[in-house]
């Protein structure tokens, strides 16, 4: 897949999932949904040139995001390198960056990218909540489950239109992400 097609696919997928998208650079996309801020870095390099940790933080604008997605051929390796740089920033400069770093391998892009977005929305449910409704019983503690998020989109995993719902139990803090296929 060409770089331009890859960037367009990522942008369209984020828009389909309810994000507002801003292309910062050719390889960096910034996405917003309510209070959630996500940066997506698309890299055709399978290595990260060693930089001062402050340069990496500035280069990817990691001070101002909740989640950072790396899309590459060796995405896990690059994500580990970024996390290692963030650790160095904490030890060398006493700067703590609270960002979750996710990796998406280009060879399984469609399904992996959807799963990462699902994980991000579930992790940061308080920042993207668009509904508040008691719906069901918690399977863990038997208290009320609260529906905090619902969205309809085209799923690559389930190959069709789905309704996404994220639930949370205030008592035991369990979060449940469900996809219901629309007939």
N, C-alpha and C positions, 0 to 999 in steps of 0.2 A: 504494500500500500504506500503510495507517495505521501510525502510529508504534508502536503496541502490537503489531500483527501483525509488523512488521519486527523489533522486539526479540525477540519470541517465536521467529521464524524463526532469527535469529542464535543465540539460546540453544539451541534444539533442534539446530541444525547442530553447534554446538560440543560438545554432549553426545554426539551421534552419532559425533563424531570422537575421543571418549575424554577430553575435557576435563571437569574439574569447574568449575562456573560459579557465580559470585556476582554478583548485581546490586547494584552500588554505588549508582548513581543511576539515574534514569529513562533517561538517555542514555549511561551508562557501565557496561560489563560487564567483569568481571575473570574470566579463565579460567586454569586451572592444569592442567598435565599433567606429572607427576613434578616436575622442577626448572624446567620452562619456565613463564614467567609472561607472559600476553598480556592487554592491555587493548583493548577494542573501544569506540570512540566512535561513536554514531549521531547524526548532526547533520542537521537539516532546514534549517539555515542554509547558505548557500553562501559564507559569508565568516567570517573569524575576527576578532572585535573585537580591536584591538591591546591587548596586555597587556604588563606587565613579564614577561620570560621566566621569572622565578621563580614568578609566578602560574600560568603555563601548566604548568610542571613540577609544581606542587602540585595544580592543578585536575585533571590527568589522571594523577596519581601516576606520573610517568615515571621517578622515581628507582628504583622497585622492579619494573620490568618489562623483559623482553627484547625484546618486539615490541609495537607499537602499531598498531592497524588503525583507519582512518578510513573510515566509511561515510557517503556524502553524495552529493548531486547533482553537486557539483564537488569530489569527494574529492581529486583530484590537487592542486588549488589549495590546499585546506586542509592537506594533508600537507606541501606545500612551505612554507606559512606556519609550521607547527609546527617543521619542520626549521630554518627561518630563525630562529625564536625560540630553539631550542637552540644555534645558532651564536652568537647574541647573549649567551646565558648564559655561554658559554665565554669570549667576549671581554670582557664587562662584569664578570662575577663570578668568572671562572676556575673555572667548574663545568662539567665534562664529563659529559654524560649519554650512555651507550652504549646506545642503543635503535634498533632498526630500525623505520622507519615505512612502513606499507603503506596503499594507498588502494584502495577498492572503490566503484565508481560504482553508485548505486541502480538505474539503468536496466538493468544487466546483473548484478544482485546474485547470483543463484544460482551461475552459473559463475565469476564473478570472486571471490566469497568462497571457493569451494572451491579455486581456484588459489592464492589468498593463503595459505590454511591449508596447502596442499601445500608452498609455498615456505618457510613458517615452520618446518614440521616438518623439512624437508630442511636448512635452514640451521642449526637448533639440534638436530641429530640426537643429539648427545652428551647433551643434557639430557632427551630423551624415549625413549632407547633401551630397548626391552623384550625384546630377544633378542640373542644373539651367536652367529652361526653362519657358518662359511665356506660360501659358496654361489656358485660360478661363478668366472670369470676376468675380471679387469679389462680392458675394451676399450682402455684407454690404455697400460698398462704390462705387461699379461699376468700380473700377480701375482694373488693370491687376492682376491676380492670378499667382504666380510663383510656379512651381513645384520644390520642393527642395529634394524630396526623393522618390525613387521607389524601391520596392523589391518584389520578388515572394516567397511565402511560403505556407505551408499546414495549413489552418485555422481550428481550432477545433470548432469555433463558426459557421462558414459557411459550415463546413464539406466538405472541398475540397481545391483545389489549388486556391489561390487568388493572385492578384497583389495589393500590398499596395502602396498608393500614399499619400504624405503629401504636402499640399499647404500652402502658406503664402502670405498675402497681405502686401506689404511694407508700404502702406498708413495707413490702420487702424489696422494693426498688427494681424488680425484674422488668425487663423491656422485651417486648415481643414484636417481631416484624412479620407481617403476613402479606402474601400476594394472592388475590382472588382473581381467577381468570374470568373475563367477561365473555359470555356466549355470543 
